Amino acid sequence: MNQTIKNQLNHRTIREFTGEIIDEPTIKTLLDVVNMSASSNGMQNMSIIRVTNSEIKKKLAENGNQAYMARATELWIFIVDLKRNYEIARELGLENDTMISFDKFIQGFTDAIIAAQNLTIAVESLGLGANYFGNIHNGTKKVIEILKMPKLTYPAVGVGFGVPNQNPQIKPRLDINLKTFENSYKIYDSYLDLIKEYDEEMTTYYDLRDSGRKSESFSSQIPKKQGSIVKNRNKMFKTLMDQGFNINPD
């Protein structure tokens, strides 16, 4: 097993950092890694906003209701970016709704997520720690305002990283066999029976976000986390339209 795979199997979310500054040559290397990420049709419909201003970090943290976001040494927001290619096409004399369609949005969103994962793999290979911030979706309209994002752009995910200042447990995962199918999707008669051991294992995990308390079983978390909508997340569709994306179902 090579070191890259060892790092991936040892993945843990790091939310607290020492604050030690990451040197610019390393930042440049990480940007180069992101830039070489796979891209749908090679169109590279994504961009990064590197947040270096502490006040902007605080605003994003308050909007997303996660205080530790403001303490990330490096905070990069990966965004869907159809603006750049739209403007290139416009300068060439081409403008149509296909260029800003939901299909192109999905391509850009996928590009952004792939790039974020590439960054995380590179970060962890350097002995640094990282954390994904999906909380930017708690109020995307406000994030767009804070980061002064133009129309045809949309926040996809944030990544905070730096020198780790904590050593959390590796979070247990569902048995991979429950998430892997061959040739067609498989439906089981009783999922609760299949995840019984996993439920028990999850209760041995200490969540450092919750004062280091033991986590609840996986099955008990599902109704709470997937049975309700986080405030403002039900407004994402409207925000997409406000940002100029053509998401008409017809």
N, C-alpha and C positions, 0 to 999 in steps of 0.2 A: 504494500500500500504506500503510495507516495505522499509527500507532505501536504499537497493541495487537498487530497481527499481526507487526510487526517484532520486538517483544519475545518473542512466542511462538516465532518461528523462531530466535531467539537463545538459547533456553532452555538453561541449563547447571545442573548440580547444584553448589551451593555448600555446602561442608562446613566451611569455616573463616570466622569472622567477626571483625570488629575489636573487638567487645564494646561498641560505642557503643549507648547505650540508645535505644530507639525511644520517642518521646514518646507520652503517653496519648491525645491527640487522634487520632494516627495509628492507635493500637491500636483505638480506638473505631470509626474508619472501617472498619478491616479486619474487625472483628466485625460491623458493619452489612452489609458485603459478604457475609460468610459467612451471615448471617441471611436474606439475600435469595436464597440459592441455591435452585435447583429442588428440589422434594421430592415423593416419590411420594404421590399422593392428598392432598397438602397436610398430611400427618400429622406431618412434621418429626421423624421417629424417630431423631434424632441429637443429640449434644451435644458440647461441647468441654471438655477439661480443660486450662487454661493452666497450665503448670508453671513457677512462678517461684522455687521453692525449689531451691537448688543441690544440696542433699543428695539430693533426690528425683530430680533430673536424673542425678546420679551413679549412683544405684541403677538407674534405667532403662537407662543406658548400659552398666553392668556386666551387667545381665540380657540386653541385646541384643547384647553383645559389640562395641560400636562406641563407642570412647572419645570421638570428636568430638561425639557426641550431647550430652554433658555441657557442651560449649562453645557450644552454640547460644544465641544471644542471647535469642530467643523460641522456646519449645517448646510447641506445641499438639498435644494428643492428641485425635483425632477418634474418637468412640465411637458404636456402635449404642446407642440408648437407647429401649427399649420400656417402661422403668420409669415414666416420666412419664405417658404416655397410659394405661398400665395402672392407675395410681393414680387418674387422673381418672375412668376408667370405673368403678372400684371405688366411688368416692365417689358415683357416680350409680346404684349398685346393680347393675352389670354385671360379671360375671367369667366368662370362658370361655377355653378353650385356643386358640381361633382368634386371640385378641389377642396370643399369644406364639408363634405358629406360625413355621415356617421361612420361609414366604412373607413374614411381617412382618419377620423378621430380615434377609432379603435387601433388602427395601425400606429398612430402616434403614442397612444397609451401603452401599447405593447412594447414599443421601442423604449419608452421611458422606464418601464418596469425592468426590462432586460438590462438596460444600462445601470440601473440602481443595484441590481443583483451582481453585476460584474464588478461594480465599485466595492460592494461588501466583501466579495471573495478576495479582491486585491488587498483591501484594508486588513482583513484577518490574516492574510499571508504575511503581512508586515508585523504581526504581533499586536496590532491595534484592535479595538473593539468597535462595534457598530450597533445602531438601533434604527429600525424603520419607524417613520412617523406617518401613520395613516390618519392621525388626528387632524391633518390639514383638511380632511373632508367634513369635519364637524362644522365648518363654516367657510366653504370655498369662496363665496362672494367676498368675504372679508380678507381672505388670503390674497385674492386677486387685487384687492384694493391696497393692501399693505405692500405687496411686491410690485405694484404699478404694472400689472400685466395687461397687455393690449388685447383686443378682441382676437379670436382664433388661437388663443392659448388657454391652457387649463392645468391646474396643479394635479399631478398624478400621485406622487409619494415623496416624503422627505427622508433623508438619511443623515443621522448624526453620528459622528465618529471621533475617536481620539484615543489617547492612552488610557486604558481601563483603570478605574479606581474602585472596582468591585469584582468579586469572583463568584457569580451566581451558579446555581446548579444548571445542568443541561435539562431543558424542559422535556418531559416525556412526550412521545408522539404515538398516535394510533399505529397499530400493526400495519405495516406497508401492504400486506396482503388484502387488507380491507379497502385499500385505495388503488389497487392494481388489478386490471382486468385484461383478459386476452380475447381479442377479436370482438367482443361485445360487452355491454354493461351487465353486471350481475346484481340482482336484488336478493337480499337475504330475508328469511322469515322473521328473525328476531335480532335486531342490531344490539339491543341491550345485553343479550346473552353473550354476544361476540366481544363486547367491550368491557365486560365485567372486570377482568384483570387490569385493564387500562384505567378504569374508573378508580380502582384501588391504588394504582401506582400514582395517579395524579394527586391523590391526597397526601403523598409524601413530598410533594414539590413545594418549596418555600418561595412565594412570590414576593420579591423585594419591593415591588410597587405598593404592596399592602402591608407595610411595617414588618415584612419578613414572616407573615402568617402563612400557614399551610393553605394550599389551594383547595378549592372544592373539587368534587369529582367532575369529570368531563361532561357526563350526561346532565348533571344539575346546572352546568353553566349554559347549556344550549338554550333553554327557555328564556333565560335572562339576557343573553347576548344576541340571540337571533330571533327572539320573540317580540322585540321592540325596536323602534327606530331611534337612533341617537339624534338629539335635537339638531335641527337644520339639515340633516343628511337627506331628508325627503325633499329638499329644495334643490338638489344637485341638477336635476333635469332642467329646471327653469334657468339655473345659472348657465348651463351649457348653451341654451338658446340665447340668453342675454350676451354670451360671448361670441355669438355670430355663427355657431356651428349649425349646419343644415341637417337637423335630425328628424325631419318629417318622415313618419312611417310609410308614407306613400312613395 
